[in-house]
Amino acid sequence: MFGQTDESGQGPRHAFEYAWQIDEKFHCGLGYLETGIYEHFKSKPDDKKQYEVFGVVQNEREVLVIYRPLYGTRPMMIRPLSMFLEEVNKPDIGYKGPRFYLVSEN
């Protein structure tokens, strides 16, 4: 969805641009998901995979989380809330738990 060009060859699109383009409300901490710093399950002590969650947008089909990594140079991202909150089961690395977990509230 992001990083690709649109029909007119423009791109890449920014997460906030998408959020406003779908003309929906931007919700911050309204019961869907707390804003703050989340860590990905693949994070390691010497290689933290932390993300700042700004809030969610909701369209007619689903609720989407808007967040950005606190490492590297990747832009803001958007992911369905159901995927953000889902439990992952990775027996090859000995992990079963949430994909992202809250480490610090805003």
N, C-alpha and C positions, 0 to 999 in steps of 0.2 A: 504494500500500500504506500509506504513512504520510501523515498529514494528512487522511485520510478517516475518516468514522465507520464503526463496525462495525455488525453487524446490529441491535444494541440501541440504536443512536444515540449510542453513546459514542465519543469520539475527540478529537483525533487520537492515534494510538498512537505510542509512543516506541520507538526501535530496540531498546533493551535489554529493554523489556517484551516485544517480539516474540521476541527471542532466548531469553528464559527461558520464554515461553509455549510454544514448540515443544519445550521440555524436552530440549534438546540441549546438548552440551558447547561451551564457549567456549574457543577455542584462540588463544593469542598466540604468534606466531612459531614454529609447529611445522612448518615446511616449506611451508606454503601461501603465506604472505606475511609479509614482515618488518614489524613494527610500526614506526611512525615518521611522518615528515612527507612527504607526496606532493604533487606539483604536477600540475595538470590541463594538458592540451596547449593549452588556450585561454588560459592565463595569459600576462600581459604584464608587462614590467618595472615599469610604473606601476599595474598592476592584478593583483596576484598572486592566483591561485586555488589556495591550498594547503589541504590536508586532513590531519588527524591520524587515522591508522589505529590502531584499538585491537586488532583481531584479526579472527577469522572465527568463524562458527557453521556447523555442518554439519547438514543434515537428510537425510531419505532421498533427496531429489532432487538437491540441489546444495550447494555451499559458498558462503556469503554473507559479504561484507566489511562490518564495522561501522566507520563513520568519521564524522567531523564536520568541517565547514568551519571554517577559522581566520579567516574574514572574514564580515561580515554577522551576521545573527541566525538563520540557519537551524538547525534542530535536527540531532541525529545522524541519519545516513542508513544505509541498508543497500542493497547492490547485489550481484548475483551475481559471484563471483570471476572467472568467464569474461569478463564485460563489463568488470570493473575492469582486467583485464590485457590485453584485446584490443588489437590494432593498429588504428588508425583511418587512413583515407586521405581527406584533405580537399584535393583539388587546388585548390579555390577560394581557399584560404588558404596553399597551398604547404606542407602538412604531411602527412607519412606517418611514423607512429611509435606509441608506446604512448599509450593514453588518459591514464594516470597514470604518473608516474615518481618514484622515491624520491629525495628531496633530503637527508634527514637521518634516521639511525636513532635509535631510542630506546635 
